[in-house]
Amino acid sequence: MTVLDHPREVSVTEATQRGVAGIISDAEANDILVTRRNQPVAAIVSIQRIRRIERVLDDVRDLTLAMARAATDDGARISFDDVLAAYGLTRADLDDVEDEP
């Protein structure tokens, strides 16, 4: 997958002529690659595309974290009660905490 799938290319001059409203309208349907002297200088994409990219990025971060944890796992486990004890708490102390409304 590439970030821009078959973008419509427009020159800076053409983008200026189309105006912001025209370019935004086009970007809602198709990615736009703005060029200057035939070199890409900007990309205009829909908010849906940005949200998809963010979801993929979140998934990659989660996968990376899971892989790092798996690679460094030494098998040691700590019980919940041991964690509580390290902070001077017990399960009874947790029962005394009121839930927020």
C-alpha positions in Angstrom: 0.0 0.0 0.0 1.3 3.4 -0.8 0.0 6.5 1.0 -1.2 8.1 -2.1 -3.0 5.7 -4.5 -3.1 7.2 -8.0 -3.2 10.8 -7.0 -4.4 13.4 -9.4 -1.4 15.7 -10.2 -1.9 19.4 -10.5 0.6 22.2 -10.9 0.8 25.0 -8.4 -0.5 27.3 -11.2 -3.5 25.0 -11.8 -4.2 24.7 -8.1 -4.1 28.5 -7.8 -6.6 28.8 -10.6 -8.9 26.2 -9.1 -8.9 28.0 -5.8 -9.0 26.5 -2.3 -12.7 25.5 -2.6 -12.1 23.7 -5.9 -9.0 21.8 -4.7 -10.7 20.8 -1.5 -13.7 19.5 -3.4 -11.4 17.5 -5.6 -9.5 16.1 -2.6 -12.6 14.8 -1.0 -12.9 12.3 -3.9 -9.2 11.8 -5.0 -5.8 12.4 -3.5 -4.1 15.4 -5.1 -0.4 15.8 -5.7 0.7 19.4 -6.2 3.8 19.9 -8.4 6.1 22.7 -9.1 8.4 22.2 -12.2 7.1 18.6 -12.4 8.4 17.9 -8.8 6.0 17.0 -6.0 5.8 19.8 -3.4 2.5 19.1 -1.5 -0.2 16.5 -1.1 -3.9 17.2 -0.4 -5.8 14.2 0.9 -9.3 13.7 2.4 -9.8 13.5 6.2 -11.0 9.9 5.6 -7.5 9.1 4.2 -5.8 10.7 7.2 -8.0 8.7 9.6 -7.1 5.5 7.8 -3.4 6.3 8.0 -3.8 7.1 11.7 -5.5 3.7 12.3 -2.8 1.9 10.5 -0.1 3.8 12.4 -1.8 2.9 15.7 -1.9 -0.8 14.7 1.8 -0.7 13.7 2.7 0.9 17.0 0.7 -1.8 18.9 2.4 -4.6 16.9 5.8 -3.2 17.4 5.2 -3.0 21.2 3.9 -6.6 21.3 6.9 -7.8 19.3 9.3 -6.0 21.6 7.7 -7.4 24.6 7.7 -10.9 23.2 11.4 -10.6 22.3 12.4 -9.4 25.8 10.0 -11.6 27.8 11.9 -13.6 30.4 8.9 -15.4 31.6 8.8 -13.7 35.0 5.3 -12.8 36.2 4.2 -10.7 39.2 0.9 -11.3 40.9 -1.6 -8.5 41.4 -1.4 -9.0 45.1 2.4 -8.5 45.0 2.0 -5.3 43.0 -0.5 -4.0 45.6 1.9 -5.0 48.4 4.7 -3.1 46.7 2.5 0.0 47.1 1.4 -0.8 50.6 -2.1 -1.8 49.5 -4.4 -4.8 49.8 -7.5 -5.9 47.9 -9.6 -4.6 50.8 -8.1 -1.2 50.3 -9.4 -1.2 46.8 -12.9 -2.2 47.9 -12.9 1.0 50.0 -12.4 3.2 46.9 -15.7 4.7 45.7 -16.6 4.5 42.1 -17.0 7.7 40.3 -20.6 8.6 39.4 
